[in-house]
Amino acid sequence: MSRIDLDSIFKYSRSTNVRQDADPSELLDSGIGFAQVMPSSKDMVRLIAERLSAADATDPACSVHGRAAKILDDALDTAFENGWQPAELVHVTRQCAGGDGTVVMVEAIGAHAARSSAERLAPDSWRDQLSELHIDYAGGATAERLQRWRSYNRRSSAQSWYTLLLVLGCSTWLLPLEKLLPPPAQWTAQSAATGPGRATDSKMLGRIRGLLAKAESTQFPAEAEALSAKAQDLMTRYAIDSALLDTGNPRSPIDDVVTRRIMVSNPYSKAKLLLLHSVCRANGARTLWKKKYLLATVIGMPVDLDLCELLYTSLLVQSARALDEVGESPTARTRSFRNAFLIAYAHRVGERLQDARKRATAAATQQHGSALVPILAKRSDAVDRVYAARYPSTRTITFGSDNAQGWLAGRAAAERADLTGGRERLDKSDLAS
């Protein structure tokens, strides 16, 4: 089951009441349909949830529970075959159904992982997402998992039905996404194989990630500066070494361009997107925004995207901390101030990153010779050409704010940002050591 027939919704939408003699299965269909057009139909979804709860009291073993589980299973099968990935489903469910809804989705993903042998057959990235979601492979079928969830979630029967209807409405109304990984129907033992270079890359990224985490958590500026400088040193060497190694590859740079999706959270998702765009632009990558699902598509070379994700995550932490340090004055607590702060922060960070990129290129050229410049130019051209070919009809998003105080405070905070590791130090002597 994918999308509910809207005719079944409109039968009830002419009045504020759901038909008194509707059976539970009919109520379920109507509830999912109304959930698909939230938030305008929020009251109707709650009303139907109450009716389903009343049916539970009459017949606790009502078959509608099994039917709800089957609809959720079918929705996940369809979504995964249409390009969605586990973490993305949890991300969009959180927007639609809140924290309780994400628990339901994680349980359904666990059931899917078990029946699709994901632990053995799924690609590395897919299994990494399942691990981060703490998926329980042995939890049983979706119907069993939902029954356990209803018994331990400490919510009323009506509230549980309301959450489940929101999850079902969201999952049955998802448009296809670009397929970035083989979908479950295409999994084989080979699809889970890890290439020989991936372990080394992961190890290096793990070292960089660890340094950045320490830099973000320390309360001592000097220590943070030293840790972040070391992290940027590793990042720079990693990216340049990768570019130089690729010169011996007979493949065209276009063949190496990859696409990923990054989840952008509320609130202030547009400002966070601008921060991501600033990071990607300074590191040779391009961005595309899917506003409906708060998903950003990033296009670039694998090593550059790895570093973009690390840099973006670190700057998100720094921007949130800087915003907290502004204070709790009535002005600083307003939404317009905070939005302006984050937009200005992203703008100024982007300017600093562009300047740092020029210095980094100059320093690297001195170390590796002038041949490095055309190598980097070819990689950048390949990314631009792939982006233009895959997304020929995009439009530019504009960013702005009318809160001058927030804007000035955000730019000031961006001046103090570490840019995840003293990128300004790329032309210093420590890089040549």
C-alpha positions, 0 to 999 in steps of 0.5 A: 500500500502506498498512497491512500485513495483520497476519495475515501478521505473526502467522504468524511471531510464534509463534516466535523464528525467521522461516521459513527458506524465506520468499522476499524479498518475503514477508520484506519484508512481514513485516519491515514488519509487525513494524516497525509494532509497534516497539519490542516487535518490534525483534529480529524486525525485525533478524532479517528484515533479516539474512535480506534481506541474505543474499538480497542476497548471493545475488541483488544485483538482487533485485526486492524492492528495487524493491518496497520503493521502490514501497511507500514511494512509495505510503505517501508518496502516501497520507500526503500526501493524508491531511494530512501535510506533508514536514517532519512526515514527516521529524520522525516518521521521525526518532523511528522510524528515527533519523538514517539513516531521515530520509535515506531519507525525504528521498530519498523526498520528493525523488522525490515532489516531482519526480513531483508537480511540487512546485517549480512547483505546491506551496503556498508553505509546502510549497515552503518545507519542501522548501527547508529539507530541501534536496530534490534534485528531479533525483535520480531515482525512489525506487528509484534514490535508495535504491540510491545511499543503500545504496552511500554510507551506509557501513552493512552490508547488514543495517543498511541493510535494518533502517533501511529496514524501520523507515522503511517500518513508520513510513510505512505506519502513519500515521493521517490528520491535519487537512488544513492545506494542499491535498494534491498531488492538488489542486495547480494553478498557482493553489495556488502563487500568493503573495498580495500581502501575504505578501511584506511579512509575510515581510520583517518577520518576517525582520527580527524573526527576525534580531534574535532570532538575534543576541540569542540568540548574543551573549555580552554581556547589554547587547547582547542586551537592546537587540536583543531590545527592538528585536525586541519593538518590531517584534513589537508594532507588527506585531501591533497594526497587523495587528489595526487593519487587520483592522477594515476587513475585512468578513469575520468574525474567525472566517474569519481563524482558521488552524491550524498544526502545530509539531513538538516534539522529544524529550527532554522533549517534554511540558515543551517542549509546556508552553512552547509552550502558555505562549507561545500562551496569552499571545498569543491562541492555543490548542494541541492535543497529538498525543502519538503523533507529537510534533506540536502543533496551534496555532490563532489569527490568522496574525500571532499564530501567526507571533509565537508560533513566533518566541517559542517558538523563541527561548525553547527556545534560552534554556531549553537554554542555561540548563539547560547553565549549571546545571552538571554535578553528578550531581543536575543530570544526572538526568532528573528534575532536567532535566524538573522544570527545564524544566517550572518554566521553562515555568510561570514564563515563562507567568506572566511572559508573562501579566503582560507581556500585560496591560501591553502591552494597557494601553500599546497602549490608551493609544496607539491608544485604548480601541477597541483592547480590543474589537477584541482581545477579538473576535479572542480570542473567534473563536479560542476558538469555532473551537477549540471547534467543531473539537475538541469532545472534547479533554482537559486535560493535567497537568504536574508534577514531584517534583524540588524542586531542578530546579523551583527552578532552572527558575523561577530561570532563567525569571526571567532569560529575555528573553522574546524581547525585553524584553516587559516594556518594552512600557509603556516610552517606547521603544514610543511613539517 
